[in-house]
Amino acid sequence: MYFSIVIPTYNRLPILQKCLLALENQDFDSNIIQDYEIIVVDDGSTDNSVEIAKKYPVEVIALPTNTKSWCADPLNIAVSQAKGKYIGHVASDDILYPNYLSSTIPLFEADDNIGFVRIGMQEIGENCIPAFKYPVAVDPQILKRAILIRNFVYGSSPHTKAAWAAIGGYRPFYLQDWDFWIRLILHDIKMATCNKILYKYRIHDQALSNTARHGTLSQEKENSLYAMALQYKGCLQELNIMTGELYAILAARNAIK
């Protein structure tokens, strides 16, 4: 059995190299998994990313042109080809800790119903927040309300390949990871919590959630967020949610009362 780590990238040299170096010595129990694989899927980079990635012990999938899908298409292509039962997704500008595998795999193995594991993270770079951990999992019905108000599952949280397939993979939205976690939770796919900090999230101008957080969104990104919010309008109304980012996006365009 394998664990697959998927890295979508687009013009991310030289920080892609830091990401790859950090993955060379992951801790894992060889009695549980045979090994782990690293798949770099390049979304049409023009900065020599493909050639550099090929120097590392990784599989490289090079897409001919940029898919303009907010990483969704590259992720789906890589996951579809991955041989791992468990999938970790790390952005090419972030860093996984050496105990990423050894801390999350036992949680999957302890319960066959676990579809994804929520982990803690440390922001690095300018305007970052202190390291923090997440509380233990709560009632599923509370989770459904909470995830529609705010994303509390970060992008490098691992999931099973079966869970990815059950909801049809990633969709091409600006915050595609949030959309992914929402659908997992709304489909009653069980979540476990690893109360450890297992990766570093790099804060910079091009980071997806950083631009969303500070309100520096282009019209294209705003339109993508609005399209995503529309997907959950019915859920917001059914659960009587009148707060949070999705509600605010819809309310700003008079799309919800």
ChimeraX attribute file (.defattr): number of C-alpha atoms within 10 A of each C-alpha:
attribute: neighborCount
match mode: 1-to-1
recipient: residues
	/A:1	14
	/A:2	16
	/A:3	24
	/A:4	25
	/A:5	24
	/A:6	26
	/A:7	26
	/A:8	26
	/A:9	24
	/A:10	19
	/A:11	17
	/A:12	18
	/A:13	18
	/A:14	14
	/A:15	15
	/A:16	23
	/A:17	17
	/A:18	14
	/A:19	19
	/A:20	21
	/A:21	13
	/A:22	14
	/A:23	18
	/A:24	13
	/A:25	10
	/A:26	15
	/A:27	14
	/A:28	21
	/A:29	12
	/A:30	9
	/A:31	8
	/A:32	13
	/A:33	16
	/A:34	12
	/A:35	15
	/A:36	18
	/A:37	18
	/A:38	22
	/A:39	22
	/A:40	28
	/A:41	27
	/A:42	28
	/A:43	26
	/A:44	18
	/A:45	18
	/A:46	13
	/A:47	13
	/A:48	12
	/A:49	22
	/A:50	23
	/A:51	11
	/A:52	13
	/A:53	21
	/A:54	13
	/A:55	9
	/A:56	14
	/A:57	12
	/A:58	16
	/A:59	16
	/A:60	18
	/A:61	19
	/A:62	17
	/A:63	16
	/A:64	10
	/A:65	11
	/A:66	16
	/A:67	14
	/A:68	14
	/A:69	16
	/A:70	22
	/A:71	26
	/A:72	21
	/A:73	21
	/A:74	26
	/A:75	24
	/A:76	20
	/A:77	15
	/A:78	24
	/A:79	25
	/A:80	14
	/A:81	11
	/A:82	21
	/A:83	16
	/A:84	21
	/A:85	14
	/A:86	27
	/A:87	26
	/A:88	25
	/A:89	22
	/A:90	23
	/A:91	22
	/A:92	25
	/A:93	23
	/A:94	22
	/A:95	25
	/A:96	24
	/A:97	17
	/A:98	17
	/A:99	16
	/A:100	23
	/A:101	22
	/A:102	14
	/A:103	20
	/A:104	25
	/A:105	18
	/A:106	13
	/A:107	17
	/A:108	20
	/A:109	11
	/A:110	9
	/A:111	11
	/A:112	9
	/A:113	14
	/A:114	17
	/A:115	23
	/A:116	28
	/A:117	25
	/A:118	25
	/A:119	27
	/A:120	22
	/A:121	24
	/A:122	17
	/A:123	17
	/A:124	17
	/A:125	11
	/A:126	10
	/A:127	10
	/A:128	14
	/A:129	11
	/A:130	9
	/A:131	12
	/A:132	14
	/A:133	16
	/A:134	16
	/A:135	12
	/A:136	10
	/A:137	16
	/A:138	11
	/A:139	7
	/A:140	15
	/A:141	12
	/A:142	10
	/A:143	18
	/A:144	19
	/A:145	18
	/A:146	15
	/A:147	19
	/A:148	28
	/A:149	18
	/A:150	14
	/A:151	17
	/A:152	17
	/A:153	20
	/A:154	18
	/A:155	23
	/A:156	28
	/A:157	24
	/A:158	25
	/A:159	23
	/A:160	21
	/A:161	22
	/A:162	14
	/A:163	20
	/A:164	21
	/A:165	13
	/A:166	14
	/A:167	15
	/A:168	12
	/A:169	20
	/A:170	24
	/A:171	20
	/A:172	17
	/A:173	23
	/A:174	25
	/A:175	21
	/A:176	21
	/A:177	24
	/A:178	22
	/A:179	22
	/A:180	20
	/A:181	25
	/A:182	22
	/A:183	22
	/A:184	22
	/A:185	20
	/A:186	17
	/A:187	13
	/A:188	13
	/A:189	17
	/A:190	17
	/A:191	22
	/A:192	19
	/A:193	20
	/A:194	21
	/A:195	18
	/A:196	17
	/A:197	19
	/A:198	23
	/A:199	23
	/A:200	21
	/A:201	22
	/A:202	21
	/A:203	20
	/A:204	16
	/A:205	12
	/A:206	9
	/A:207	14
	/A:208	16
	/A:209	18
	/A:210	17
	/A:211	16
	/A:212	17
	/A:213	9
	/A:214	9
	/A:215	10
	/A:216	12
	/A:217	15
	/A:218	11
	/A:219	9
	/A:220	10
	/A:221	18
	/A:222	16
	/A:223	15
	/A:224	18
	/A:225	22
	/A:226	21
	/A:227	15
	/A:228	22
	/A:229	22
	/A:230	18
	/A:231	12
	/A:232	18
	/A:233	17
	/A:234	12
	/A:235	15
	/A:236	20
	/A:237	13
	/A:238	9
	/A:239	12
	/A:240	10
	/A:241	16
	/A:242	15
	/A:243	13
	/A:244	14
	/A:245	16
	/A:246	22
	/A:247	23
	/A:248	17
	/A:249	20
	/A:250	20
	/A:251	14
	/A:252	10
	/A:253	9
	/A:254	9
	/A:255	14
	/A:256	16
	/A:257	8
